Amino acid sequence: MEDVLTEIPPPSRFFQEDLYIFAPPSPPLPSPFILFSNPKPNIPLRPSLVIIALSSPSLFLVNHISSKTLIGSLILPEIPFSGNSIEPSLGDKSCNIYAINDTDDSILFIPVQCPVAAERSHIVAKLLIGEQIVPERVLILDSVQTRNFRGKLSLDETCAFKLETSSERKGGSSLLKDVDYFPSGSMVDGFAAALLGRCQLKKIKGTLCVSWPEYGGSVVSLLKSLLHKNVLTGVDFSLTDGEDSYSRFNQIKNHPFDSELYT
């Protein structure tokens, strides 16, 4: 009688290498790149501030800055252009780069309206910060993810927290002075973490502002107040019917910003 405990089992056909022995490997994804409107841009761009919007409220807000000029786009080859409008729109899956007028391109903002996969986060962060675009300061706007937050948050509560790089803390004047630091024990993941990590690596003054709740007109009002007070003084956001249009935007917009990349 065979000893089922010591008998060497037959080779398993379910080993990973056996399953794919006859299948060709998947081709690698092409690298992302930035396409500038100016065919001969003065590279690298050296703005005083870059604002990167990831959360739904921040996307809505920065897209309503009236005095802006499209200067380029980040192209992710895995994101199809089908369904995008001819003119830039909140419903597009895109990542455009804008300059705020009358600032000599010293302030750029980048609304990231397409999903950035976990395995692509670092390469995209590297492309936006420290190579073709070398900013003095970076502000990243994202949402609090409840799975990473240590504590309780109510949907009736509107709040914001910040994380900063070492250079920002040592600078003496925080970009968001009145915003509390992210509670100890909580985490930030995904593309926002990759962007802040890139700032830390390049010794750039970087601030990540995460707001709660993830959606709602109250968060739009909070972010607008913070930006007006600390960052974009005097900039017109043209929010004549802000909450109504934001509600319509929420109904049609897919929110693909979660990922499995932790920091």
C-alpha positions, -999 to 999 in steps of 0.1 A, spaced: 0 0 0 13 35 -9 23 59 18 2 90 10 24 111 33 58 103 18 50 94 -17 63 120 -42 32 136 -59 30 137 -97 38 169 -114 9 194 -112 -4 207 -144 -16 238 -125 18 252 -118 21 287 -132 50 278 -155 31 248 -169 0 268 -176 18 294 -198 44 271 -214 28 273 -248 14 309 -245 35 338 -257 43 364 -230 23 396 -230 40 424 -248 52 452 -225 31 484 -224 46 513 -243 61 541 -220 39 571 -213 50 604 -226 41 641 -226 29 658 -258 34 696 -257 13 721 -277 45 740 -286 65 718 -310 98 732 -295 91 737 -258 118 751 -235 125 718 -217 125 713 -188 96 736 -177 104 752 -143 71 764 -128 70 778 -93 40 756 -85 24 725 -100 -11 715 -88 -21 679 -95 -58 671 -91 -68 635 -85 -100 636 -64 -134 643 -79 -140 676 -61 -105 689 -71 -110 678 -107 -143 697 -109 -127 728 -92 -95 732 -113 -114 726 -145 -135 757 -137 -105 780 -136 -115 804 -164 -81 819 -173 -61 788 -184 -42 777 -215 -37 741 -226 1 736 -230 3 698 -232 -11 663 -224 2 632 -207 -4 603 -229 -10 568 -214 -10 543 -243 -32 520 -224 -60 546 -221 -81 548 -254 -91 581 -268 -125 568 -278 -154 587 -261 -133 618 -254 -147 651 -267 -129 674 -291 -126 702 -266 -113 692 -231 -141 681 -209 -147 668 -173 -161 636 -188 -129 627 -207 -104 601 -197 -74 624 -201 -45 641 -183 -40 676 -197 -15 702 -185 -26 738 -182 -9 771 -175 -28 798 -156 -28 829 -177 -9 860 -166 16 841 -146 43 835 -172 37 797 -170 48 799 -133 18 779 -121 7 747 -139 -22 725 -130 -27 689 -141 -62 673 -137 -57 635 -138 -90 623 -153 -78 588 -162 -69 558 -140 -33 552 -133 -26 516 -125 -5 507 -95 23 493 -117 24 525 -137 22 550 -108 60 555 -103 68 559 -140 40 584 -145 51 603 -113 86 604 -126 74 618 -159 54 646 -143 79 656 -116 116 660 -120 123 654 -157 104 675 -183 87 694 -155 109 706 -126 87 726 -102 98 745 -71 67 733 -53 40 707 -58 4 705 -44 -14 672 -48 -52 671 -42 -68 637 -34 -95 622 -12 -93 603 21 -98 566 16 -117 551 46 -98 518 44 -66 536 52 -79 560 78 -74 553 115 -105 567 131 -141 574 122 -153 598 96 -189 609 92 -205 617 58 -218 649 75 -183 660 83 -162 680 59 -125 681 65 -90 681 50 -56 669 61 -21 672 47 12 654 44 44 672 35 79 664 23 109 672 44 118 702 22 83 716 27 85 713 64 119 728 66 110 757 44 95 777 72 62 786 54 38 758 48 17 760 17 -15 750 36 -10 767 70 -44 761 85 -48 724 75 -41 697 101 -16 669 95 -29 635 85 -35 615 117 -7 591 128 -14 555 119 -33 564 88 -20 557 53 -21 572 18 -17 549 -12 -19 549 -50 -8 575 -74 -9 603 -48 16 584 -27 39 579 -57 38 616 -65 46 627 -30 74 601 -28 88 615 -60 88 650 -45 106 636 -15 132 618 -36 139 650 -57 140 672 -26 111 693 -39 87 711 -16 56 689 -18 22 689 -1 -5 662 -4 -39 675 7 -66 648 12 -102 658 17 -133 641 31 -160 631 21 -149 618 -13 -178 636 -31 -201 665 -24 -205 702 -29 -192 709 6 -158 695 -3 -157 717 -34 -164 748 -13 -137 737 12 -111 732 -14 -120 764 -32 -116 783 1 -82 767 8 -69 774 -27 -81 810 -27 -66 817 7 -33 800 4 -25 792 -32 -44 809 -60 -53 843 -46 -74 862 -71 -80 833 -95 -116 831 -108 -131 796 -106 -164 806 -124 -186 785 -101 -219 802 -109 -239 770 -104 -212 750 -87 -232 725 -66 -258 718 -93 -232 712 -120 -210 691 -97 -240 669 -89 -246 663 -126 -209 655 -130 -210 630 -102 -238 611 -118 -219 605 -151 -183 603 -139 -165 570 -132 -141 574 -103 -112 550 -109 -86 564 -85 -82 535 -61 -52 512 -64 -33 486 -46 -1 506 -43 7 513 -6 34 535 8 
